[in-house]
Amino acid sequence: MISSRLARRFVLAGALLLAAPVALAPPIPAAAQTKTVEKGVFFPETFTLPNGMQVVVVTNRRVPVVTHMVWYRVGAADEERGTSGIAHFLEHLMFKGTEKLAPGAFSRIVAKNGGRDNAFTSWDYTAYYQNVARDRLELVMSMEADRMANLRLTDEVVLPERDVVLEERRQRTDNEPASRLSEQMNATLYVHHPYGIPIIGWPQEIAKLTRADAEAWYKAWYTPNNAILVVAGDVTAEELKPLAEKYYGPVAPRAVPERKRVEEPPLSAARRVILRDAEVRQPAMHRAWVAPSYRRDPDGHAYALQVLAEVMSSGATGRLYRSLVVEQKIATSAWLGYSPTAWDATALSVGASPAAGVSMDKLEAALEREVAKLLESGVTAEEVATAKRRMLAEAAYARDSLTGPAQALGAALATGQSVDDVENWPVRIDAVTADQVNAAARSVLSKPNHVTGLLLPPAGKES
C-alpha cells in the first residue's frame, strides 16, 4: 500500500504543482503578463447523492482512461489515544474481502482488467484509487461501493495483516534513518497535537490492534456521507451520475463522529533532534516551524507562503539553492517546503545537505544567515512576479494530468476546502504581493519555537 509516505504536506500546493512537468515553465510573453488571471484550474462538475456522498468529475478526453478515487474524511489524527495506526491498518484491511469478493480479489480483478489500484492514508484522510480504461469504470465502482458497505473481517485475515504493517514500519521507518529523523521531528514539533503521532502508528500500539478495533473504525467513519468520489478522465458528470446513483446511491448513510482535535499549546523554545546512524551516507539538516494551513489561517498567509516557497526553493533558480549550492558551494541541496493542505496547522521547513568537507555547524550557520536575510530584507516585487508566473503556468499544465486533478480536489475537499477554493487558486496566487510574502515569512520564521533536526553519521565519521 501507499500510505504513510504520502503525508499531508505534499498534497495540494501540492497536487497543483506536482502534477505538472518537472521542467521550469517557459517565459510568459509580456502581453500575457498584464492580463487578469481568471478563476479556473480543473473546471470540475459536481453533484451530491441523496445519501450525502459528494461527487466531483473532471473531464479529460485525451485518452480513454479514468482515475476513480474515493476519499474518506478521516485519518491518523482522528485516532483515539493508544490506537495509533488504526486508520492505516484499516486501509490494508479494505482489500481483505466482502461477501462477494475473496481476500485479495479486488486488486487481482483490477489488474486482470488492465488497471492498477492502491490506497494511502494521511493524518487527515484515507483514499482508495483505481486507474482503468473507461469501459472498466463501472466494474471498479461496483467493487468500491461493495467494500464501502460490506467489508467482512476475520481474525484469520486481520492478525497476519497486522504483522505485515509491523514489517512495513520496520522497512520504511525503523530501517531508514531519514524516516526516523522525520518521525522524531514531528513528535517534537507537535508536542500535544496528533500530527506528532506517526501515520503508520507506534510499533507497540500497532501490535495490540484487533479485529474489533478495525471494525469499530470502519463502522464509525466509512459511510457515504463522510466520503468524496472523484473521477477524472474520459467521462462527464452526465455520464457518471447514473453509475454513481446505481452503485453508491443504495449505501445507507450513518451518523459520523465529530472530528475532535486538541489544540497545540504555545511554545517559546527552540528544540533539537539529533540522529546518528552508521547507515547515514549523506548528512542533512532540517528546521521546521508550525505554520498556518488553508483552514487554519487567521491572518491570511497561506497563499503568500506558497509564493515564498517558490521564490526560495524553485529548483536551481531558488534563492537557497543559488546561494548555498551554486555561489557558496557549501551544500549539495537546499530547499524550503510548505503546503497548506491540512485540517489543522501545517509546517514550513527549510533544509540542506553539506558538500564534502563542510561541517554541519558551518552549513547550519549559512542556512540561518539566509533566513535572517529573508527576514531583514524580504523578497522583491520582481522575485514575487516571476514566482507567480511560474506557479500559474505549472497549474495550467496540471490540467493535462489524469491523476493530479483527482488528487488535488480530493485532498482539498477532505481538509475543509471547497471546489470553489480550488478553482480560485490562480486568482488568489496572482493577487499576492511582495509585502504579503514578507509579512507571512516574518510571521512564521521569526518565531523561536522551531525544531532543528540533524541527520549524522556516528561521531568521528563526519565528512
C-alpha positions in Angstrom: 0.0 0.0 0.0 1.0 3.6 -0.5 0.3 5.0 2.9 2.4 7.0 5.4 4.8 8.2 2.8 2.1 10.3 1.2 1.9 12.7 4.1 -0.5 15.6 4.0 2.1 18.3 3.3 2.7 17.0 -0.2 -0.8 17.1 -1.5 -2.3 20.5 -2.6 0.1 23.2 -3.3 0.9 20.1 -3.8 -1.0 18.3 -6.4 -1.5 21.5 -8.3 2.2 21.6 -9.0 3.5 18.0 -8.6 1.1 17.0 -11.4 2.9 19.5 -13.7 6.1 18.8 -15.7 9.3 18.9 -13.7 10.9 21.3 -16.1 10.6 25.0 -15.3 7.8 26.8 -17.1 8.8 28.8 -20.2 8.8 32.6 -20.0 5.3 34.1 -20.4 5.1 36.9 -23.1 4.9 40.4 -21.8 1.5 40.9 -23.2 0.1 37.9 -21.4 1.6 39.1 -18.1 -0.7 42.0 -18.0 -3.9 40.0 -18.4 -6.2 39.5 -15.4 -5.9 35.9 -14.2 -9.3 34.2 -14.3 -10.8 31.7 -12.0 -10.4 28.0 -13.0 -7.9 25.2 -12.5 -9.6 21.9 -13.3 -13.2 23.1 -14.2 -14.9 20.2 -12.4 -18.6 19.3 -12.4 -20.1 18.4 -9.0 -23.3 16.8 -7.6 -24.3 15.2 -4.3 -26.1 11.9 -3.9 -29.2 11.7 -1.6 -27.1 9.7 0.9 -24.7 12.7 1.3 -21.8 11.4 -0.9 -20.1 14.3 -2.7 -19.2 13.6 -6.3 -16.6 15.5 -8.4 -15.9 14.9 -12.1 -13.0 16.3 -14.1 -13.4 15.5 -17.8 -10.3 14.9 -19.8 -10.9 13.3 -23.2 -7.2 12.9 -24.2 -7.2 9.2 -23.7 -10.0 6.6 -22.9 -8.8 6.2 -19.3 -10.2 7.3 -15.9 -8.9 7.7 -12.4 -11.6 6.7 -9.8 -10.9 7.8 -6.2 -12.9 7.5 -3.0 -11.7 9.8 -0.2 -12.9 9.4 3.4 -12.7 12.4 5.7 -10.8 10.6 8.4 -7.1 9.9 9.0 -4.5 9.1 11.6 -5.0 12.3 13.5 -8.6 11.2 14.3 -7.5 8.1 16.2 -8.1 7.6 19.9 -5.0 7.8 22.0 -3.5 4.3 22.3 -4.7 3.0 19.0 -2.2 4.7 16.7 -2.1 3.1 13.3 -5.7 2.0 13.1 -6.6 4.3 10.2 -3.7 2.9 8.1 -4.4 -0.6 9.3 -7.9 -0.5 8.1 -6.6 0.8 4.7 -4.8 -2.5 4.4 -7.8 -4.5 5.6 -10.1 -2.9 3.0 -8.5 -5.3 0.5 -9.5 -8.4 2.6 -12.8 -9.1 1.0 -16.6 -8.9 1.2 -19.3 -11.4 0.8 -18.9 -11.0 -3.0 -15.1 -10.8 -3.1 -12.5 -13.0 -1.6 -9.5 -11.5 0.2 -7.1 -10.0 -2.4 -9.6 -10.4 -5.2 -10.2 -6.7 -5.6 -6.7 -5.9 -6.8 -6.5 -9.1 -8.8 -9.6 -8.1 -10.7 -8.4 -4.6 -11.4 -5.0 -6.0 -12.7 -6.8 -8.6 -14.8 -8.7 -5.8 -16.5 -5.6 -3.8 -17.3 -5.7 -1.3 -14.4 -3.9 -0.6 -11.2 -5.1 0.3 -7.8 -3.8 1.3 -4.4 -4.6 3.4 -1.3 -3.0 5.8 1.0 -3.5 7.2 4.5 -2.6 10.7 5.8 -3.2 12.4 9.1 -6.4 13.9 7.7 -7.9 11.5 5.1 -7.8 8.0 3.7 -8.2 7.4 -0.1 -8.6 4.5 -2.5 -8.0 4.7 -6.2 -8.0 2.8 -9.4 -6.7 3.8 -12.9 -8.6 1.9 -15.5 -9.8 2.0 -19.1 -13.0 4.0 -19.5 -15.1 0.8 -20.2 -13.9 -0.7 -16.9 -15.2 2.2 -14.8 -18.5 0.6 -13.9 -16.6 -2.5 -12.7 -14.4 -0.7 -10.2 -17.3 1.5 -9.0 -19.3 -1.6 -8.2 -16.4 -3.1 -6.2 -15.6 0.1 -4.3 -19.2 0.6 -3.3 -19.3 -3.0 -2.2 -16.4 -2.7 0.2 -17.7 0.7 1.5 -20.8 -1.2 2.8 -19.9 -4.8 3.1 -16.3 -5.4 4.4 -16.0 -8.7 6.1 -13.2 -9.3 8.6 -12.0 -12.3 10.5 -9.0 -12.9 12.8 -7.6 -15.2 10.1 -7.1 -12.2 7.8 -6.7 -9.4 10.3 -3.9 -10.8 12.5 -1.5 -11.7 9.7 -2.1 -8.3 8.1 -1.1 -6.7 11.4 2.3 -8.4 11.1 2.5 -7.0 7.5 2.0 -3.5 8.8 4.7 -4.0 11.5 7.1 -5.2 8.8 6.2 -2.2 6.7 7.1 0.0 9.6 10.4 -1.8 10.1 11.3 -1.4 6.4 10.1 2.1 5.8 10.8 3.8 9.2 12.9 1.8 11.6 15.5 0.8 9.0 15.6 4.3 7.3 17.5 6.9 9.3 15.9 9.8 7.4 12.4 8.4 8.1 13.3 8.0 11.8 14.5 11.6 12.0 11.3 12.9 10.3 9.2 10.9 12.7 11.1 12.2 15.8 11.0 15.8 14.4 7.2 15.6 14.0 6.9 14.2 17.5 8.9 17.2 18.8 7.3 19.9 16.6 3.8 18.8 17.7 4.0 18.1 21.4 0.3 17.7 22.0 -1.5 17.6 18.7 -1.9 14.2 17.0 0.1 15.3 14.0 3.1 14.4 16.2 2.0 10.7 16.1 3.2 8.7 13.0 0.6 7.8 10.5 1.6 4.2 10.5 1.5 4.2 14.3 3.9 3.5 17.1 5.0 -0.2 17.0 3.8 -1.1 20.5 0.3 0.1 19.7 0.2 -1.4 16.2 1.0 -4.8 17.8 -2.2 -4.5 20.0 -4.7 -3.6 17.3 -7.5 -6.1 16.9 -10.3 -7.0 14.5 -12.7 -5.3 16.9 -10.7 -2.0 16.6 -10.7 -2.2 12.8 -14.5 -3.0 12.7 -15.3 -0.1 15.0 -13.2 2.3 12.9 -14.9 1.1 9.7 -18.4 1.5 11.1 -17.7 4.9 12.6 -16.2 6.6 9.6 -16.7 4.6 6.4 -20.1 5.9 5.2 -21.1 7.7 2.0 -21.9 10.9 3.8 -18.3 11.0 5.0 -16.9 10.2 1.6 -16.0 12.1 -1.6 -16.0 10.4 -5.0 -13.6 12.0 -7.5 -13.4 10.7 -11.1 -11.1 12.3 -13.6 -10.6 11.4 -17.2 -12.8 10.3 -20.1 -16.2 10.8 -18.5 -18.6 13.6 -17.9 -20.8 14.2 -14.8 -23.9 13.4 -17.0 -22.3 10.0 -17.9 -21.1 9.3 -14.3 -24.2 10.3 -12.4 -26.4 7.2 -13.3 -23.5 4.9 -12.3 -22.9 6.7 -9.0 -26.6 6.5 -8.2 -26.7 2.8 -9.1 -23.7 1.7 -7.1 -23.1 4.3 -4.3 -26.6 5.5 -4.0 -28.0 2.4 -2.2 -25.4 2.6 0.5 -27.1 3.9 3.6 -25.6 6.9 5.5 -24.8 6.8 9.2 -24.1 9.5 11.8 -20.4 10.4 11.7 -18.4 11.2 14.9 -17.2 14.8 15.4 -13.5 15.2 14.4 -12.0 16.1 17.8 -8.6 17.7 17.6 -6.7 19.1 20.6 -5.0 22.5 20.2 -1.2 22.7 20.2 -0.1 24.7 23.2 2.1 27.9 22.6 5.7 27.0 22.7 8.6 29.5 23.0 11.7 27.4 23.0 13.8 26.0 20.1 14.3 22.3 20.2 16.9 20.0 18.5 16.7 16.3 17.4 20.0 14.7 16.5 20.1 11.2 15.0 23.4 9.4 14.4 23.4 6.2 12.4 26.0 4.1 10.6 23.7 3.9 7.6 23.8 7.7 7.0 25.6 8.3 3.8 24.6 11.9 3.3 24.2 14.1 6.4 21.3 16.6 6.4 19.8 19.4 8.4 16.1 20.3 8.6 14.4 23.0 10.5 10.6 23.2 10.9 8.1 25.7 12.2 4.4 25.3 12.7 2.6 27.3 10.0 -1.0 28.1 9.0 -2.9 25.9 6.7 -5.8 26.9 4.4 -8.3 26.0 7.1 -6.4 27.5 10.0 -5.1 30.8 8.6 -6.5 33.7 10.7 -4.0 36.2 9.2 -4.4 35.1 5.6 -0.8 34.0 5.0 -1.3 30.6 3.2 -1.2 31.8 -0.4 1.8 34.2 0.4 3.7 31.3 2.0 3.2 29.3 -1.2 4.8 32.1 -3.2 7.6 32.3 -0.7 8.4 28.6 -1.1 8.5 29.2 -4.9 10.9 32.1 -4.5 13.2 30.3 -2.1 13.1 26.8 -3.5 12.2 26.7 -7.2 14.9 24.3 -8.3 18.2 25.7 -9.4 16.8 29.2 -9.6 15.6 29.3 -6.0 17.3 31.6 -3.5 18.5 28.9 -1.2 20.0 26.6 -3.9 21.6 29.5 -5.7 23.3 30.8 -2.6 24.3 27.7 -0.8 24.9 25.3 -3.7 26.0 27.5 -6.6 27.6 30.5 -5.1 29.0 29.4 -1.7 29.4 25.7 -2.7 28.9 24.5 0.8 25.8 22.4 0.1 24.6 19.8 -2.3 21.0 20.7 -1.9 18.9 23.4 -0.2 15.2 23.9 0.0 12.2 25.5 1.7 9.0 23.4 1.7 5.4 24.3 2.5 1.9 23.0 1.7 -1.2 24.5 3.3 -3.5 21.4 2.7 -4.3 20.2 6.2 -7.3 20.1 8.6 -5.3 21.8 11.3 -2.0 23.7 11.2 0.8 22.5 8.9 4.6 23.1 8.8 7.1 25.2 6.9 10.5 23.6 6.7 14.0 24.6 5.4 16.8 22.1 4.9 20.1 21.4 3.3 22.8 18.8 2.9 26.5 19.7 3.2 29.0 19.4 0.4 32.0 17.2 1.0 34.3 18.5 3.7 31.8 21.1 5.1 30.9 20.8 8.7 27.3 20.7 9.8 27.9 23.7 12.0 29.1 25.7 9.0 26.1 24.6 7.0 23.6 25.4 9.7 25.1 28.9 10.2 24.9 29.6 6.5 21.3 28.4 6.4 20.5 30.6 9.3 22.0 33.6 7.5 19.8 33.0 4.6 16.7 33.0 6.8 17.9 36.1 8.6 18.5 37.9 5.3 14.9 37.0 4.2 13.5 38.3 7.5 15.6 41.5 7.3 15.4 42.4 3.6 12.5 40.4 2.4 11.7 39.3 -1.2 11.5 41.7 -4.1 8.5 42.5 -6.2 10.3 41.1 -9.2 11.0 37.8 -7.4 7.3 37.5 -6.5 6.2 38.3 -10.0 8.5 35.7 -11.5 7.4 33.1 -9.0 3.7 33.7 -9.6 4.1 33.4 -13.4 5.9 30.1 -12.9 3.2 28.8 -10.5 0.3 29.8 -12.7 1.9 28.2 -15.7 2.5 25.0 -13.8 -1.1 25.0 -12.6 -2.2 25.3 -16.3 -0.1 22.3 -17.2 -1.6 20.3 -14.3 -4.9 20.2 -16.2 -3.4 17.8 -18.6 -2.7 15.2 -15.9 -5.1 12.4 -15.2 -4.4 11.8 -11.5 -3.3 15.3 -10.5 -6.7 16.9 -10.6 -8.3 14.0 -8.7 -5.5 14.2 -6.0 -5.8 18.0 -5.6 -9.6 18.1 -5.4 -9.9 15.1 -3.1 -7.3 16.3 -0.7 -8.8 19.8 -0.7 -12.3 18.6 0.0 -11.2 16.2 2.7 -9.4 19.0 4.6 -12.2 21.6 4.7 -11.8 23.4 1.4 -14.5 23.7 -1.3 -14.3 23.2 -5.1 -14.6 27.0 -5.4 -11.4 27.4 -3.3 -9.5 25.1 -5.6 -10.8 26.8 -8.7 -10.0 30.3 -7.3 -6.3 29.3 -6.6 -4.9 31.1 -9.6 -6.7 34.3 -8.7 -5.6 34.2 -5.1 -2.0 33.4 -6.0 -2.0 36.2 -8.7 -3.2 38.7 -6.0 -0.2 38.0 -3.7 2.2 41.0 -3.2 5.8 41.2 -2.1 4.6 42.9 1.1 2.3 40.0 1.9 5.0 37.4 1.3 7.4 39.3 3.6 4.7 39.6 6.3 3.9 35.9 6.0 7.6 34.9 6.2 8.2 37.1 9.3 5.0 35.7 10.9 6.3 32.2 10.8 10.1 32.3 10.6 10.7 34.9 13.3 9.2 32.6 15.9 11.8 30.9 18.3 9.7 27.7 18.6 11.3 25.8 15.7 12.6 22.3 15.7 16.0 21.5 14.2 16.8 18.0 13.0 20.3 16.8 12.2 20.9 13.5 10.4 24.6 12.5 11.0 26.9 9.5 10.8 28.4 8.2 14.0 30.6 10.6 15.9 34.1 10.9 14.4 32.9 9.8 10.9 31.6 13.1 9.6 32.8 14.2 6.1 
